[in-house]
Amino acid sequence: MKDIEIKGMVSAHCIIALSIVMATIVPAVLLDDFSVYGTHLVWLYICTAGVAAVNIAVYTLLGVSPPAKKNTLSHKVAKVSKSCLYFMFSCLLFHGIVVLYGAPLLESASETFSFAVLLSTFTTLRCLCILGPNVQAWIRVFSRNGAMSIWDTSLQITTASSVTGAWLGAFPIPLDWERPWQVWPISCTLGATLGFVAGLFIAPLWIHWHRKQLTYKSK
C-alpha cells in the first residue's frame, strides 16, 4: 500500500466534506431566512445534491471505479440507467426501513423520503461510484474480509458511520425537550451527516494506522 493512495483518499474525502460545509454556508449567504433548522428540507436537498455531484465528479476523475468491459455508448447508457435504478430502489428501501423503525407512515412522508434519499447518497451512491452497479461486488465488500482496496475499506467505514449516526440521531426525538431540532427528521439527518463526515476522516486514519496489517488480494 503506497502513501500516495492514502493521500489521494484524504484529498477526495476533504473535498466531499467541504461540499457539505459549502451547502450550509453558501445558501445562508444567498437566501433570506435560510437555516438548517428553519428551512431544513431546503438544506437537505442542497446538501444531497452537492454531495452527490461532488462524489460523482471526484471518483470519475480519480478513476476509482472498475474499468468497463465495453466502452460503447449503449453500454454506458445501460450502466447509468442501472445505477439510477439501484439508487431509487435504495431510497425506497431506506424509506421502508425508517418507517418500520417508527417514522410516520403517511404524515411527513416527504420528509421521510427526503431523509432516505440523503442516506442513500451517503451510502449507495458511493458504492455506485466506486464499485459500479455490481451487487456481487457490494456483497463482497460488506462481507467479512471482503475489501480488496483502500476504497473498499473506506466504503465499509463511511457506510457504517452514516447509518450509525442516523440511528443515534433518532434517540432525542421522543424526549420532551421541545427543541426545534427534535422535529422529524432533523436530528436523524444531522446525525447521518455528522456520521458521514466522521467516517470520511476516520477511514484514511484507520487505513494508515493499520496499513501494515491490511493485505489486499484479488479474489
Summary of the structure (lengths in Angstrom):
residues: 219
radius of gyration: 18.0
end to end distance: 17.2
largest distance: 57.8
contacts: 648
relative contact order: 0.13
helix: 71%
strand: 0%
